[in-house]
Amino acid sequence: MSAPLDIDGPTAPPRSNGELVFAEPWEGRAFGMAVSLYEAGAFTWPDFQGALIARIAAWEAAAASGESYCYYRLWLAALEDVLVGLRAVTADEVAARAQVLARRPAGHDHVHPSPPH
C-alpha cells in the first residue's frame, strides 16, 4: 500500500518535473516517517491529510507573523498531531525530543568515517 499523495491542492508535496523535492535531508526523513507509519496501518491517510490541512490553514492565518512557509515543517507538525491524537506519543515527549535534537551540533548526522590506515 502506498500513500495516496495529492498531485495538486494544499497537501501536495513540493515537486519538480513530477519528482518529490526535499531541500534538506530531514525533510525526506519526515516524509518517509509519515508514509511508513501510514503503510504500517498506524493511521489513515485522510486523518493525516486533515491534520496537514489544519496546519497549513493555521500557518496561512498567522502568515502576517513573518514565519516563512516550510511545507515539511508543517508536514512534520501534522504527523506529530496525528501521533499525539492517537496517544502514540505525548506532546511533552515530542517537545523534549525536539529540544534534544536541536542541541546537536550542525552536521552531526553527516560524519564521514575515518579513512583506513
Backbone torsions as a table, in degrees:
resi	resn	phi	psi	omega
1	MET	NA	133.5	179.5
2	SER	-117.9	146.4	-179.0
3	ALA	-62.2	130.8	179.5
4	PRO	-79.9	78.1	-177.0
5	LEU	-70.1	135.3	175.4
6	ASP	-69.5	141.0	175.1
7	ILE	-86.7	-35.5	179.3
8	ASP	-127.3	167.8	175.2
9	GLY	100.8	178.8	-173.0
10	PRO	-66.5	-24.5	-178.0
11	THR	-98.8	3.7	-178.9
12	ALA	-69.6	127.0	178.1
13	PRO	-66.9	154.7	177.3
14	PRO	-60.1	137.4	179.3
15	ARG	-136.4	155.9	171.8
16	SER	-137.2	122.3	-176.2
17	ASN	53.7	35.9	177.4
18	GLY	84.8	-9.5	-178.7
19	GLU	-96.9	144.0	175.7
20	LEU	-62.0	144.1	-178.0
21	VAL	-121.3	129.7	176.9
22	PHE	-124.9	122.0	-178.5
23	ALA	-78.8	-26.2	-177.6
24	GLU	-136.2	153.1	179.0
25	PRO	-56.5	-37.0	-178.0
26	TRP	-63.5	-28.5	-179.9
27	GLU	-65.6	-42.9	177.0
28	GLY	-64.8	-36.5	178.2
29	ARG	-68.5	-40.9	178.0
30	ALA	-63.0	-43.1	177.3
31	PHE	-59.6	-49.6	-178.7
32	GLY	-62.1	-37.9	178.1
33	MET	-61.3	-47.1	-177.7
34	ALA	-63.8	-46.3	-178.9
35	VAL	-64.8	-42.6	179.5
36	SER	-63.3	-42.7	178.9
37	LEU	-66.3	-39.3	175.5
38	TYR	-61.5	-48.7	-178.3
39	GLU	-63.7	-26.9	176.8
40	ALA	-81.0	-4.3	178.4
41	GLY	86.3	16.2	-178.0
42	ALA	-69.3	-29.6	178.8
43	PHE	-157.8	167.9	177.1
44	THR	-90.2	153.2	179.0
45	TRP	-64.8	-40.0	176.1
46	PRO	-59.1	-34.2	176.1
47	ASP	-63.8	-44.0	179.1
48	PHE	-66.1	-45.3	179.2
49	GLN	-58.8	-41.4	178.6
50	GLY	-61.4	-41.6	178.3
51	ALA	-66.1	-39.4	179.3
52	LEU	-67.3	-42.9	177.6
53	ILE	-60.5	-42.0	179.1
54	ALA	-63.4	-41.3	178.9
55	ARG	-66.2	-40.9	178.8
56	ILE	-65.0	-43.5	179.0
57	ALA	-62.5	-40.3	178.6
58	ALA	-64.7	-40.6	177.4
59	TRP	-63.4	-45.1	179.9
60	GLU	-59.9	-40.2	-179.8
61	ALA	-66.7	-30.1	-177.9
62	ALA	-103.1	10.2	-174.3
63	ALA	-56.9	-27.3	179.2
64	ALA	-66.8	-14.9	-179.2
65	SER	-71.3	-12.3	177.0
66	GLY	94.8	-2.4	178.6
67	GLU	-70.2	125.8	-177.4
68	SER	-72.6	152.9	-179.2
69	TYR	-77.1	127.5	174.6
70	CYS	-138.0	102.6	-175.4
71	TYR	-51.5	-46.5	-174.3
72	TYR	-75.5	-21.0	170.2
73	ARG	-66.3	-40.7	177.6
74	LEU	-69.1	-38.0	176.8
75	TRP	-58.7	-49.0	-179.1
76	LEU	-64.9	-40.8	177.9
77	ALA	-63.3	-39.0	177.4
78	ALA	-64.5	-40.8	177.1
79	LEU	-61.7	-43.6	177.1
80	GLU	-60.2	-43.3	179.3
81	ASP	-59.0	-44.8	-179.3
82	VAL	-64.3	-45.6	-178.1
83	LEU	-67.7	-36.5	175.8
84	VAL	-66.9	-41.6	178.5
85	GLY	-61.2	-33.3	177.7
86	LEU	-83.3	-5.4	-176.7
87	ARG	63.6	28.1	174.1
88	ALA	-74.9	-30.7	174.9
89	VAL	-143.7	164.4	174.3
90	THR	-103.0	159.3	177.7
91	ALA	-60.3	-36.3	178.5
92	ASP	-64.7	-39.6	178.4
93	GLU	-63.8	-42.0	178.8
94	VAL	-63.0	-46.8	-179.3
95	ALA	-62.3	-42.9	-179.5
96	ALA	-64.3	-43.0	-179.6
97	ARG	-67.1	-38.8	178.2
98	ALA	-62.6	-38.4	178.4
99	GLN	-65.1	-42.4	178.3
100	VAL	-60.9	-47.2	-178.7
101	LEU	-66.2	-36.0	-179.8
102	ALA	-65.7	-25.8	-179.3
103	ARG	-83.8	-7.0	179.8
104	ARG	-71.3	146.1	-179.4
105	PRO	-66.6	152.0	177.8
106	ALA	-58.5	139.0	178.4
107	GLY	76.8	11.3	-175.5
108	HIS	-59.2	-29.9	-177.0
109	ASP	-99.4	14.1	179.8
110	HIS	-122.9	32.6	-179.7
111	VAL	-77.0	129.7	178.7
112	HIS	-92.2	140.7	179.0
113	PRO	-63.8	153.6	177.9
114	SER	-68.5	145.0	178.4
115	PRO	-66.4	150.9	178.4
116	PRO	-63.2	149.9	-179.2
117	HIS	-92.5	NA	NA
